Structure formats: structure tokens, C-alpha cells
Amino acid sequence: MSNLVILPVIIPIIAGLLLVMMRKYIRLQRMLSIASMGAVALVTFYLMNTIKVKGIQSLQLGGWEAPFGVSMVMDMFSALLIFVTSIVALCCLLYAFHSIGKERESFYFYPFFLFLIAGVNGSFITGDIFNLFVCFEVMLVSSYVLISLGGTRKQLRESIKYILVNILSSFLFLVAIAYLYATCGTLNFAHLSLRVADAGQEGLMTTVAILFLIVFSLKAGLFLFFWLPGSYSTPPTAIAAIFAALLTKVGIYAIMRVFSLIFYHQPEVTHLLIGVLAAVTMVLGAIGAVAYGDIKRILTYNVIVGVGFILAGFATFTMEGMTGSLYYLIHDMIVKGLIFLLGGTIIHLTGTGKLKELSGLIRLHPQLGWMFFVAALSLAGIPPLSGFLGKIFITEGTFEARYYWLGGIGLLTSLAVLYSLMKIFMNVFWGYTEITEEEEKGTTKGLLLPIGILTALTIALGLGAEGIAEYVDSAVEVLMNPSMYVEAVLGMNPKP
């Protein structure tokens, strides 16, 4: 059974390699891409239910026992994220069929899309911090191609900034890994948890922990997000949506995994620092979202606010805060993908993203308008949509940890998020119609299906939250009790 753990990585890699050889067969590339994402979703759903019954699943590659071999570990936390990743990726693929263009399709869009998903999934299930670096690089190299695919001047300018920032963060990641290995003599997550617990998280170890936090903050857009607004606003809509939904979430996952499993012994230092960075991130992101009058810029700054809010819950290191972070993380992956697809569709129809040049679109496209309205309310945490439950738990967690300032900032920035998205809704969809159907630059043909799926998901996740409550509780239990992860990988009563 544990052999299935590797499939969410293997399936997209094999499919991507096959698609490299099928450059001219666009229809076949589309079918195989969708089939691979569907297969990952089915396998992961099966594994989620296996984990619920039998506990964490681990695979030791090559038959080498942990910590000497390469471990692949799937607990409920990683399984939930992989399942949501496959659903969002499938919707972005459906959207790409009608929007990405034949030229990009014939220049390996689908293979690199699948390689990116393989890197994301590998990051979620690796049990080794060096292999986390490797999976990050697979994801990033794929994203370098996707962000520059098409070769417009603006894309190339922003892609250079994006690549340079990630090269720097990758270098710092290697430095942090080197220091950690020199100090602990191991790179296996479970073994590191034991070694750090024995050695004590003081002095040099705290410095290494902060270095890892800097690296993952660059990846996640936590405080160090200067590269993100430009990078996420230049690619085609399907690519921008998958970036917004997934790439920052891998950095968030890394922070949550490392600082709940390895560096959890001095929360008054590490977790308080995460909380401060989360607060600053939310404030600066909210200012950007409110200040700009361009759809893509507003949406990218909302990505930044979401990063801060998720990690605000984690910083509390309470059961309520962690539960809220996980609910909100799942919600954010779905809704960020949705809102970027909606924003891209508006620009596709009108040829502009400037709010001053848009008005009255709801008369021509009522479905698009009301789906945007639902997405905006969900992102702002209005009940009964999917963002509400996560915000309630995170706020409760901040108050329980006596981080009242952090909870207050979270609530205030939620109002800023709502204002920024309602600004788009009122300017774009309300008022007099300034464009006729004949003057539209594009069509919604084929684009509303993936948008509709994600809209339905955010409604269902809000109304039926109890349906995933057992899975979320199981994931939070492992995050709050690192010994469960250690025992699953190294066996009962493991020796350091």
C-alpha cells in the first residue's frame, strides 16, 4: 500500500516525458494531461482514506531503511494538499485549452505544466530536506519556462527578476542545509526532529532555523514579496492562476512542516517571528490591493494577504490556529485559482485590466459577474463560503495565544480584501455597458466550465465543511504531535 505514495510524483513525470515526444499532437496532449491529473486525484483520494484508517504512509526508496535512504511520507496534511492541487490543476488545464493559444501549446506548455505539478507534489511528500530542495528546483525550473513562454517584453523583464530571486533563495537553501547537516549529521525530517530535540534549539540551531525561515519566506512571499506582484501579473491567465494557487503554498507548506516537526522548541522566538512577518505581510498586501486600480495588481496583492493570514494561524501554535490555517490553506488554493481565472477572463473579453476603462459587463456576462461576486465574498471570509471557517479558527487561535494584535490585523485586512474585490466588481460589472458583444476582444466559450467548477467547490467547502473536518483534524493532530510523524517513518520508540 505504501508504494502508492510515490504515484502523485511519478504520474505527472511520466505523462510529461511522453508529451515531450508528442509536440505536434495537441489534442492528445490535452487528453493525456487531463487524464494524468484525474489519476493523481483518484490515487490521492484513495490514500487519504487509507491514512484515515491505517495512519501515515511512508515509502523507503531502494529498500534502504530511514534515515539512511530516501523517504517519501504522506500524512493527511500532505495528502489534502496534493488532492486540492490536482483539482485546481485540472481546472487550469481546462481553461488553458481555450485560452493559452496553439503556439504555446506546441512549445511544450503541457509537459512543463505537469513537471511543475510533479515538483509541487514531491515537495509535499518528501521526507528528506535535501530532496525538498530538489523538488523545489523541479518546480522552479518548470515555472521559469512557463513564466517566459510566449516571450513578450513584459514577461521577459519580470521573469528575469523572478529567476534571480529564486536562484538567490536556492543558494541560501543549500547553505542552510549544509549548516543543518554539519550540526545534526542527518537530513531526514524524522531523524532531524529527534536530533534537534536532543541537542536543544539554542544558539547556532536557532540561527539555522531563522535562515530556513528566510529561504521559505522568499518562496512563499512572506514579507519578502517584492518579486511577486510583477511575476504573477505577466503570464497568461492559466499560468498565473496555477502560480497563485500553488507556488506560494509550497513555501507555506515548508514553513509549517519544518517549524512544527524540527524547529518547534522555541516558539517564543521562531513562531513569534513568523507572526510578526505575517502581520507585516498582511498590512503591506492590503495596502497594495486597495491602492491599485488594475485587476491583475489587485489580485496579486491579495495573494500576499492570504500568505500572511495562513501563517498568522500557524504562528499561534494552538490547535484552533492550526486548524484555521489548514482550512484557509485549502480554501485559498481553490479561490486564488478561481479569482485569477475570473480576472483573466475579464481582461480577455475587454482587452484591458484598468478599472477606469471598464463598466457594465454584467449585462453581457451575468454568470461571470455573479461568480466573481461569490469568489470575492469567499476570499473575504463572508459566511457561509469556504473562507469563513478558516478565518474564525485563525482569529480564535490568535486570541487564545494572546496575539490580539495579530488577530486584529487579520480582521482589518479582511475588510481591505473585501473592499479591493468589491472595487473590481462595482467598476467592471456595475454601471452602464460601455462595450457591445461585437466589440469584445474574445469569447467565454469553454472558459466558464473550469470557473464554474471552482465556484461550486468554494460554495461546497463552506456549506459542507463538516465533510472534511475529520481529514483536517487528522492533519492538525500530526502537526501538533511530531512524534506521530517520527514513529511512522523510523518505527516505534526510534533511537536518535
C-alpha positions as CSV (number, residue, x, y, z in Angstrom):
1,M,0.0,0.0,0.0
2,S,2.8,2.4,0.9
3,N,4.2,2.0,-2.7
4,L,1.3,4.2,-3.9
5,V,2.8,7.2,-2.1
6,I,5.2,7.9,-4.9
7,L,2.5,7.9,-7.6
8,P,1.4,11.6,-7.3
9,V,5.0,12.4,-8.4
10,I,5.6,9.6,-10.9
11,I,2.3,10.0,-12.9
12,P,2.9,13.6,-14.0
13,I,6.6,13.0,-14.7
14,I,5.9,10.0,-16.9
15,A,3.0,11.9,-18.6
16,G,5.2,14.9,-19.1
17,L,8.0,12.9,-20.7
18,L,5.5,11.3,-23.1
19,L,4.1,14.7,-24.0
20,V,7.6,15.9,-24.9
21,M,7.5,13.4,-27.8
22,M,4.0,14.5,-28.9
23,R,4.7,18.1,-29.6
24,K,2.5,18.1,-32.8
25,Y,-0.4,16.2,-31.3
26,I,-2.1,19.0,-29.4
27,R,-5.4,17.1,-28.8
28,L,-3.6,14.1,-27.5
29,Q,-1.5,16.3,-25.2
30,R,-4.7,17.8,-23.8
31,M,-6.3,14.4,-23.2
32,L,-3.2,12.9,-21.5
33,S,-2.7,16.0,-19.3
34,I,-6.3,15.8,-18.0
35,A,-6.1,12.0,-17.6
36,S,-2.9,12.3,-15.5
37,M,-4.4,15.0,-13.2
38,G,-7.5,12.9,-12.8
39,A,-5.4,9.8,-12.0
40,V,-3.4,11.8,-9.3
41,A,-6.7,13.0,-7.8
42,L,-8.1,9.4,-7.6
43,V,-4.9,7.9,-6.2
44,T,-4.6,10.7,-3.6
45,F,-8.2,10.3,-2.5
46,Y,-7.7,6.6,-2.0
47,L,-4.6,7.3,0.0
48,M,-6.4,9.9,2.1
49,N,-8.9,7.3,3.2
50,T,-6.1,4.7,3.8
51,I,-4.3,7.2,6.0
52,K,-7.5,7.8,7.9
53,V,-7.8,4.1,8.7
54,K,-4.2,2.9,8.9
55,G,-2.2,6.1,9.7
56,I,0.7,7.8,8.0
57,Q,2.1,6.0,4.9
58,S,5.8,6.0,4.3
59,L,7.9,4.5,1.5
60,Q,11.7,4.0,1.7
61,L,13.1,4.1,-1.8
62,G,15.5,1.4,-2.8
63,G,14.8,-0.6,0.3
64,W,17.1,1.5,2.5
65,E,15.7,2.0,5.9
66,A,15.2,5.5,7.2
67,P,17.2,7.6,8.0
68,F,19.8,6.2,5.6
69,G,17.6,6.0,2.5
70,V,15.3,8.4,0.8
71,S,11.9,8.6,2.5
72,M,8.6,9.6,0.9
73,V,6.0,10.2,3.5
74,M,2.3,11.0,3.1
75,D,0.4,12.1,6.1
76,M,-3.1,13.7,6.0
77,F,-1.6,17.2,5.7
78,S,0.3,16.4,2.5
79,A,-2.5,14.2,1.1
80,L,-5.0,17.0,1.4
81,L,-2.8,19.5,-0.3
82,I,-2.0,17.1,-3.2
83,F,-5.7,16.3,-3.7
84,V,-6.6,20.0,-3.9
85,T,-3.5,20.6,-6.1
86,S,-4.8,18.1,-8.6
87,I,-8.3,19.5,-8.7
88,V,-7.1,23.1,-9.2
89,A,-4.5,22.0,-11.8
90,L,-7.2,20.1,-13.7
91,C,-9.4,23.3,-13.8
92,C,-6.4,25.4,-15.0
93,L,-5.8,22.9,-17.8
94,L,-9.4,23.0,-18.9
95,Y,-9.1,26.8,-19.0
96,A,-5.8,26.6,-20.9
97,F,-7.4,24.6,-23.7
98,H,-9.4,27.6,-24.8
99,S,-7.0,30.4,-23.8
100,I,-3.3,29.6,-23.9
101,G,-3.0,29.6,-27.7
102,K,-1.7,27.0,-30.2
103,E,1.8,28.5,-30.3
104,R,2.3,28.0,-26.5
105,E,0.7,24.6,-26.7
106,S,3.1,23.4,-29.4
107,F,6.1,24.7,-27.4
108,Y,5.8,22.3,-24.5
109,F,3.3,24.0,-22.3
110,Y,1.7,20.8,-21.2
111,P,4.9,18.9,-20.3
112,F,6.2,21.7,-18.2
113,F,2.9,22.2,-16.6
114,L,3.0,18.5,-15.5
115,F,6.6,18.8,-14.4
116,L,5.6,21.8,-12.2
117,I,2.9,19.7,-10.6
118,A,5.3,16.8,-10.1
119,G,7.7,19.3,-8.2
120,V,4.8,20.6,-6.1
121,N,3.6,17.1,-5.2
122,G,7.2,15.9,-4.5
123,S,7.6,18.9,-2.1
124,F,4.5,17.8,-0.2
125,I,5.6,14.2,0.3
126,T,9.3,14.1,0.6
127,G,10.6,13.1,4.0
128,D,14.1,14.5,3.4
129,I,15.1,18.2,3.5
130,F,17.6,17.9,0.6
131,N,15.0,16.2,-1.5
132,L,12.7,19.1,-0.6
133,F,15.3,21.3,-2.2
134,V,15.4,19.0,-5.3
135,C,11.6,19.1,-5.7
136,F,11.7,22.9,-5.2
137,E,14.1,23.1,-8.1
138,V,12.0,20.9,-10.4
139,M,9.0,23.1,-9.7
140,L,11.0,26.3,-10.2
141,V,12.7,25.3,-13.4
142,S,9.3,24.4,-14.8
143,S,7.9,27.7,-13.6
144,Y,10.9,29.6,-15.3
145,V,9.8,28.1,-18.7
146,L,6.1,28.8,-18.1
147,I,6.5,32.4,-16.9
148,S,8.5,33.3,-20.0
149,L,6.5,31.1,-22.5
150,G,5.4,33.5,-25.3
151,G,8.4,35.8,-25.0
152,T,6.6,39.2,-24.6
153,R,8.9,42.0,-23.4
154,K,7.0,42.4,-20.1
155,Q,7.1,38.6,-19.5
156,L,10.9,38.5,-20.1
157,R,11.5,41.5,-17.8
158,E,9.6,40.1,-14.9
159,S,10.8,36.5,-15.5
160,I,14.5,37.8,-15.0
161,K,13.5,39.2,-11.6
162,Y,11.7,36.0,-10.7
163,I,14.6,33.8,-11.7
164,L,17.2,35.9,-9.9
165,V,15.2,35.9,-6.7
166,N,14.7,32.2,-6.8
167,I,18.4,31.5,-7.6
168,L,19.3,33.5,-4.5
169,S,16.8,31.7,-2.3
170,S,18.0,28.3,-3.6
171,F,21.6,29.3,-2.8
172,L,20.6,30.2,0.8
173,F,18.6,27.0,1.0
174,L,21.8,25.0,0.2
175,V,23.7,27.0,2.8
176,A,21.0,26.3,5.4
177,I,21.0,22.6,4.6
178,A,24.8,22.5,4.9
179,Y,24.8,24.1,8.3
180,L,22.0,21.8,9.4
181,Y,23.8,18.6,8.2
182,A,27.1,19.8,9.9
183,T,25.2,20.3,13.2
184,C,22.9,17.2,13.2
185,G,24.6,14.7,10.8
186,T,21.3,13.8,9.1
187,L,18.8,15.3,6.6
188,N,15.8,13.0,7.2
189,F,12.9,15.0,8.6
190,A,12.0,12.5,11.3
191,H,15.6,12.0,12.3
192,L,16.2,15.7,12.4
193,S,13.3,16.1,14.7
194,L,15.0,13.8,17.2
195,R,18.5,15.2,16.8
196,V,17.3,18.8,17.3
197,A,15.2,17.8,20.3
198,D,18.3,16.1,21.9
199,A,20.8,18.9,21.0
200,G,18.4,21.7,22.0
201,Q,17.3,24.6,19.8
202,E,19.6,27.3,21.0
203,G,22.4,29.4,19.6
204,L,23.5,28.1,16.3
205,M,20.4,26.0,15.8
206,T,18.1,29.0,16.2
207,T,20.2,30.8,13.7
208,V,19.9,27.9,11.2
209,A,16.1,27.9,11.9
210,I,15.9,31.6,11.0
211,L,17.9,31.1,7.9
212,F,15.4,28.4,6.8
213,L,12.6,30.9,7.6
214,I,14.2,33.5,5.3
215,V,14.5,30.9,2.5
216,F,10.9,29.7,2.8
217,S,9.7,33.3,3.2
218,L,11.2,34.1,-0.2
219,K,9.4,31.1,-1.7
220,A,6.1,31.9,0.0
221,G,6.0,35.6,-0.4
222,L,6.0,36.2,3.3
223,F,7.3,39.7,3.9
224,L,9.9,39.3,1.1
225,F,7.3,39.5,-1.6
226,F,8.8,42.3,-3.8
227,W,9.2,39.9,-6.7
228,L,5.6,38.6,-6.6
229,P,3.3,41.3,-8.0
230,G,5.1,41.7,-11.3
231,S,5.9,38.0,-11.7
232,Y,2.3,36.8,-11.2
233,S,0.6,39.5,-13.3
234,T,2.5,38.9,-16.6
235,P,2.0,35.3,-17.7
236,P,-1.1,34.1,-19.5
237,T,-4.2,33.6,-17.2
238,A,-4.0,29.8,-16.9
239,I,-0.3,30.0,-15.8
240,A,-0.9,33.0,-13.5
241,A,-3.8,31.1,-11.8
242,I,-1.7,27.9,-11.1
243,F,1.1,30.1,-9.8
244,A,-1.2,32.0,-7.5
245,A,-2.9,28.8,-6.3
246,L,0.2,26.6,-5.8
247,L,3.6,28.2,-5.8
248,T,3.4,30.3,-2.6
249,K,1.6,27.4,-0.9
250,V,4.7,25.2,-1.3
251,G,6.7,27.8,0.7
252,I,3.9,27.9,3.3
253,Y,3.9,24.1,3.5
254,A,7.7,24.1,4.0
255,I,7.4,26.6,6.9
256,M,4.6,24.7,8.5
257,R,6.3,21.3,8.1
258,V,9.8,22.4,9.3
259,F,8.6,24.6,12.1
260,S,6.2,22.0,13.5
261,L,8.4,18.9,13.1
262,I,12.0,20.2,13.5
263,F,12.2,23.7,14.9
264,Y,9.3,23.8,17.3
265,H,11.2,24.0,20.6
266,Q,11.5,27.9,20.9
267,P,8.1,29.2,19.7
268,E,8.7,32.4,21.6
269,V,11.4,33.1,19.1
270,T,10.6,31.4,15.8
271,H,6.8,31.4,15.9
272,L,6.6,34.9,17.2
273,L,8.9,36.0,14.3
274,I,6.6,34.2,11.9
275,G,3.6,36.0,13.5
276,V,5.3,39.4,13.1
277,L,6.2,38.7,9.5
278,A,2.7,37.5,8.8
279,A,1.3,40.8,10.3
280,V,3.5,43.0,8.2
281,T,2.7,40.9,5.1
282,M,-1.0,41.3,5.6
283,V,-0.7,45.0,6.1
284,L,1.5,45.7,3.1
285,G,-0.5,43.3,0.9
286,A,-3.8,45.0,1.9
287,I,-2.3,48.5,1.1
288,G,-1.3,47.3,-2.3
289,A,-4.7,45.7,-3.0
290,V,-6.5,48.9,-2.0
291,A,-4.2,51.3,-3.7
292,Y,-4.1,49.9,-7.3
293,G,-6.6,50.3,-10.0
294,D,-5.5,47.4,-12.1
295,I,-7.2,44.0,-11.9
296,K,-4.0,41.9,-12.0
297,R,-2.2,44.0,-9.5
298,I,-5.1,43.9,-7.1
299,L,-5.4,40.1,-7.3
300,T,-1.6,39.5,-6.9
301,Y,-1.6,41.7,-3.7
302,N,-4.5,39.6,-2.4
303,V,-2.2,36.5,-2.8
304,I,0.2,38.2,-0.4
305,V,-2.5,39.0,2.1
306,G,-3.5,35.3,2.0
307,V,0.0,34.1,2.7
308,G,0.2,36.3,5.8
309,F,-3.2,35.2,7.1
310,I,-2.5,31.5,6.7
311,L,0.8,31.8,8.6
312,A,-0.8,34.0,11.3
313,G,-2.8,30.9,12.4
314,F,0.3,28.8,12.3
315,A,2.3,31.3,14.4
316,T,-0.1,30.8,17.3
317,F,0.9,27.1,17.5
318,T,-2.5,26.3,19.0
319,M,-5.0,23.6,17.9
320,E,-7.5,26.3,16.8
321,G,-5.0,28.4,14.9
322,M,-3.5,25.4,13.1
323,T,-7.0,24.1,12.2
324,G,-7.9,27.5,10.8
325,S,-4.6,27.7,8.8
326,L,-5.3,24.3,7.2
327,Y,-8.9,25.1,6.4
328,Y,-7.9,28.5,5.0
329,L,-4.9,27.0,3.1
330,I,-7.3,24.6,1.2
331,H,-9.8,27.4,0.6
332,D,-7.0,29.7,-0.6
333,M,-5.7,27.3,-3.2
334,I,-9.1,26.9,-4.7
335,V,-10.2,30.6,-4.5
336,K,-6.9,32.1,-5.7
337,G,-7.1,29.9,-8.8
338,L,-10.7,30.9,-9.3
339,I,-10.2,34.6,-8.8
340,F,-7.3,34.7,-11.2
341,L,-9.3,32.8,-13.9
342,L,-12.1,35.3,-13.4
343,G,-9.8,38.3,-13.6
344,G,-8.1,36.9,-16.7
345,T,-11.4,36.3,-18.4
346,I,-12.4,39.9,-17.8
347,I,-9.2,41.1,-19.5
348,H,-9.6,38.5,-22.3
349,L,-13.1,39.9,-23.1
350,T,-12.3,43.6,-22.8
351,G,-8.7,43.8,-23.7
352,T,-7.8,45.9,-20.6
353,G,-7.4,45.4,-16.9
354,K,-7.7,49.1,-15.9
355,L,-10.8,49.6,-13.8
356,K,-11.4,53.1,-15.1
357,E,-11.9,51.7,-18.6
358,L,-14.5,49.1,-17.6
359,S,-18.2,49.2,-16.8
360,G,-21.5,47.3,-17.1
361,L,-20.1,43.9,-18.1
362,I,-22.7,42.0,-16.0
363,R,-25.4,42.8,-18.7
364,L,-23.5,40.8,-21.3
365,H,-22.0,38.2,-18.9
366,P,-24.2,37.7,-15.8
367,Q,-22.8,34.3,-15.0
368,L,-19.2,35.7,-14.9
369,G,-20.3,38.6,-12.8
370,W,-22.1,36.6,-10.1
371,M,-19.3,34.0,-10.0
372,F,-16.8,36.9,-9.4
373,F,-19.2,38.1,-6.6
374,V,-19.2,34.7,-4.9
375,A,-15.4,34.4,-5.2
376,A,-14.9,37.9,-3.7
377,L,-17.1,37.1,-0.7
378,S,-15.4,33.8,-0.2
379,L,-11.9,35.4,-0.3
380,A,-13.0,38.0,2.2
381,G,-14.3,35.2,4.6
382,I,-18.0,36.0,4.4
383,P,-20.2,33.2,5.6
384,P,-21.2,30.6,4.6
385,L,-18.5,30.4,1.9
386,S,-15.2,28.5,2.3
387,G,-13.1,31.3,3.7
388,F,-15.3,31.9,6.7
389,L,-14.5,28.8,8.8
390,G,-10.7,29.2,8.4
391,K,-10.9,32.9,9.4
392,I,-12.9,32.1,12.5
393,F,-10.5,29.4,13.7
394,I,-7.4,31.6,13.0
395,T,-8.9,34.5,14.9
396,E,-9.8,32.3,17.8
397,G,-6.3,30.8,17.8
398,T,-4.7,34.3,17.8
399,F,-6.8,35.3,20.8
400,E,-6.1,32.0,22.6
401,A,-2.3,32.6,22.2
402,R,-2.9,36.2,23.3
403,Y,-1.7,37.6,20.0
404,Y,-4.6,40.0,20.0
405,W,-2.7,42.4,17.7
406,L,-2.3,39.6,15.1
407,G,-6.0,38.7,15.2
408,G,-7.0,42.3,14.9
409,I,-4.7,42.9,11.9
410,G,-6.2,39.8,10.3
411,L,-9.7,41.1,10.6
412,L,-8.8,44.6,9.4
413,T,-7.0,43.3,6.3
414,S,-10.1,41.1,5.6
415,L,-12.1,44.3,5.2
416,A,-9.4,45.6,2.9
417,V,-9.6,42.4,0.8
418,L,-13.4,42.8,0.6
419,Y,-13.1,46.4,-0.4
420,S,-10.5,45.8,-3.1
421,L,-12.5,43.0,-4.7
422,M,-15.8,44.9,-4.5
423,K,-14.0,47.7,-6.2
424,I,-13.4,45.4,-9.1
425,F,-16.9,44.1,-9.1
426,M,-18.6,47.5,-8.9
427,N,-16.3,49.0,-11.6
428,V,-16.3,46.1,-14.0
429,F,-19.8,44.7,-13.8
430,W,-22.0,47.6,-12.5
431,G,-22.9,50.8,-14.3
432,Y,-23.5,51.5,-18.0
433,T,-22.4,49.0,-20.6
434,E,-19.5,50.6,-22.5
435,I,-18.8,47.6,-24.8
436,T,-21.0,45.6,-27.1
437,E,-20.7,41.9,-27.9
438,E,-19.3,42.8,-31.3
439,E,-16.6,45.0,-29.7
440,E,-15.4,42.3,-27.3
441,K,-11.9,41.1,-27.8
442,G,-12.6,37.4,-27.0
443,T,-15.3,35.0,-26.0
444,T,-16.1,33.0,-22.9
445,K,-16.6,29.8,-24.9
446,G,-15.0,26.9,-22.9
447,L,-13.8,29.3,-20.1
448,L,-16.9,29.2,-17.8
449,L,-16.7,25.4,-17.1
450,P,-13.5,25.4,-15.0
451,I,-14.6,28.7,-13.4
452,G,-17.9,27.1,-12.5
453,I,-16.3,24.0,-11.0
454,L,-14.1,26.1,-8.7
455,T,-17.0,28.4,-7.8
456,A,-19.1,25.3,-6.9
457,L,-16.1,24.0,-4.8
458,T,-15.8,27.1,-2.7
459,I,-19.6,27.1,-2.0
460,A,-19.5,23.3,-1.2
461,L,-16.4,23.7,1.0
462,G,-18.2,26.4,3.0
463,L,-21.6,24.7,3.3
464,G,-20.2,21.2,3.7
465,A,-17.1,21.9,5.9
466,E,-18.1,19.0,8.2
467,G,-17.4,16.7,5.3
468,I,-13.7,17.3,5.5
469,A,-13.5,18.1,9.2
470,E,-12.2,14.6,10.1
471,Y,-9.4,14.9,7.5
472,V,-8.4,18.3,8.7
473,D,-8.4,17.2,12.3
474,S,-6.2,14.3,11.4
475,A,-3.7,16.6,9.6
476,V,-3.6,19.0,12.5
477,E,-3.0,16.2,15.0
478,V,0.2,15.2,13.2
479,L,1.4,18.9,13.0
480,M,0.8,19.3,16.7
481,N,2.3,16.0,17.7
482,P,5.6,15.5,15.8
483,S,6.2,12.1,17.5
484,M,3.5,10.6,15.3
485,Y,5.4,11.5,12.1
486,V,8.7,10.3,13.7
487,E,7.2,6.9,14.7
488,A,5.6,6.4,11.2
489,V,9.0,6.9,9.5
490,L,11.5,5.5,11.9
491,G,9.4,3.0,13.7
492,M,8.1,2.8,17.3
493,N,10.5,4.2,20.0
494,P,13.1,5.4,17.5
495,K,16.7,5.9,18.6
496,P,18.5,9.1,17.7
